[in-house]
Structures are given as C-alpha cells and as structure tokens.
C-alpha cells in the first residue's frame, strides 16, 4: 500500500461513522435501543461474575455515544 493509498483510506472508526450517517433516524433509534439493551445485559453479567471481558462494556458505551452523536447531527440538519 503506497503512501497516497494509506492517506486516502478510511480508518475503521471513520467507516463506522459514515455508515451511521447514512442510516435513517428511525434505524438509528432502533439500533440505540438495541445497544442499550446489550449494555444492560453486559452489566448484569458483570455483577454475576459471568462476563469474561469487562472491556466489552466500554466498547458498547462508545458505540452508544457514536449513535447518539449521529442522531444529534441529524437533528441539527433538519433544523
């Protein structure tokens, strides 16, 4: 991979953000509810000592924050 290809290639985070911006508001709300349910489940597993990797909680919180950011950006666009 040459320098220009590396420079123009999107990082994993940027690809996720582009995907989120392409989704409709209804899809984002549905995905947000799903992620919050998953986070609740992870926290429950943590308390009952069934969670093998506690870092999953942090990554799930970051995913939720990205979705909320995309939703607020859509709200700003519509105003």
N, C-alpha and C positions, 0 to 999 in steps of 0.2 A: 504494500500500500504506500503510495507516494505521499509527500507532504501535503499536496493540494487535496488529495482524496481524504486524508485524515482531517484536514481543516474543514472540509465541507460535509463530512459525515456527521450525522446527528448522534448524540450520546443516547444511552438508554433512557435517561431521565427526560431528555428533550422529546424523544419519540412518544413517551407516555403522555407528556403534556400536550403534544399535537393531537394524539388520539382523544384525549379528554375534551379538547376544544372542539373537535369535530362532532361530538355527541350532542344530542338534543338535551334540553333542560330536564325533560321527563326521565330520560335514560340516566342522567347524572343523579337525579334524586333517588331513583330506584337502586343504582349502584351504591350510593351513600348509605342507604338503609341496610343494604346487604353487608357492607363493610363494617358498619356499627354493630350489627348482629354478630359478625365474626369476631370483632374485638371483645364483645361481651363474653362470648364463648371462650376465647383465649384467657381472659381474666379469671373466669370460673375455673378453668383447667389449672391456672397458676396457683390459685388458692387451695385446690385439692391435690396439688403436687403431681399433676398428670401432664404438665407442659414440659416438653423436652428442651425447647429452646425459648427462653424468655425474650430474646431479641425479636421474636415474631410480633410481640405487642408493639414495640417501637416502629417496626416497618408498617404495621397496619395503621398506626396513628398517622404516619406520614402519608399513606395512601388516602386516608380520610381528609387530611389537610389539603392535598392536591385537588381532590374532588370539590371541596368547599371553595377553594380558590377559583376553580373553573366556573362554579356556579355564580360566584360573585362577579366574575368577569362578564358572564352572560347577562347578569342583571344590569351591569353598567352599560353594556352595549345596547340594551333595549330602551334605556332612558334617553 
